[in-house]
Amino acid sequence: MRTNGTPDSPVPSGSSHLLRTINERAALYHLLENDTLTRVELRKLTGLAKPTASQVMLRLFEAGLAVTLGRTTAKQVGPRAEVYSVNADHAFAAAVTLHEPDGVTVAVRDLKGRERASSTRRIDFTAVPVDRAVQNMLGATVRDAEIDRERVAVVHLAVPGAYDADNDTIGYADLPGAPEVRMREAIETYMGCPVTIHNDVNAATVAERRNPAVSGGLVLLWLGREGIGSGIDLTSGLVVGSRGAAGELGYVPIRPDRNGPDDPTYQDWIGAPAVVAIGREHGVRGADAVAVMAAGVKTGADGFIDEYAERVAGALHLLTSLLDPPSLVLGGEIARAGGETLVEAVRRRAGALADRILPSAVYGDAVAIGVLDLAYDDLKARVLDAALPEQR
């Protein structure tokens, strides 16, 4: 059998006293990365000998980590091959998104990566504490999907603010009661599993990794209905800062020499209030900033688009001077409403940065998609770590 590992697996096949565990983890890794595998396919991926592959699969079955789905149906010489799959119900990942000012979304994925349940509700956080609201939504979503709560192995939460993991506090959040809540402690106590909390724009940044045009890292400029921010995903991964506040661009003053409570910030400069104000100056109106942007694009209000695009380009220059990312992505509800029209206008005003600027490639709720991706990746890593203890 091979002892030098497989080129695309993070867990090599080795020849020590841990050989059996290492081989089992290698097989499990490939089952997690592929929908189904036959024993022949598994052997090709792991380099395991035929009897070793059979023993490995037997132990995965006994541990409840793998199942047989039947046999191949293709015409071939000899017996049909058994088809293996990871046991989807072995463990689940839950993801929660808190929306300003009053929304909660919960989604659950099984170990095969399939979404098994999701729900979104509006909740008055002045009447129901935000931690209690999350607990209730998690419990109801898992229960309605007929999933045992004990099988939820990880929960990831995206919040509209900066999460300080050391103190378990949420800052820069316009959610009633959020700064006083120990969110991770509350959810871990309720669910009985590890909880990880992310800034919402960072979660959306993870979703942008799906964009085939992005490689080598990105900075996401989030132009949201409720606020702006930036997500930083470089070669080393997400940059969150020592207190989770990296990327909170909306609170940065436009004039560095002036930082009083009434001095304008980037939220005032390129956030929803700015869109509405610039639109009014150019005769473009709507129910909110997203509607104003959509109306400006639809009516061809070039003056409105150009003035706003110039401000956005300035923010991108600021981010690039600090981070120099290979890609700059425009995301959020305002950017989505502006579409390619806004992207092209920003490019025209961005000079040398033009080729780096990309529209979002995410359809749907980017924050909810990104935090669910984070939860599922964590689930797979934990299953690989916890599976098949070394003493077996």
Buried (B, 14 or more C-beta within 10 A) or exposed (E): BBEEBBEEBEBBBBEEEEBBBBBBBBBBBBBBBBEBBBBEBBBEBBBBEEEBBEBBBEBBBEBEBBBEEEEBEEEEEEEEBBBBBBBBBBBBBBBBBBBBBBBBBBBBBBBBBEEBBBBBBEBEBEEBBBBBBBBBBBBBBBEEBEBEBEBBBBBBBBBBBBBBEEEBBBBBBEBBBBEEBBBBEBBBEBBEBBBBBBBBBBBBBBBBBBBEEBEEBBBBBBBBBBBBBBBBBBEEEBBBEEBBBBBBBBBBBBEEEEEEEEEEBBBBBBBBEBBBEBBEEBEBEBEBBBBBBBBBBEEEBEBBBBBBBBBBBBBBBBBBEEBEBBBBBBBBBBBBBBBEBBBBBBBEBBEEBBEBBBBBBBEEBBBBBBBBBBBBBBBBEBBBEEBBEEEE
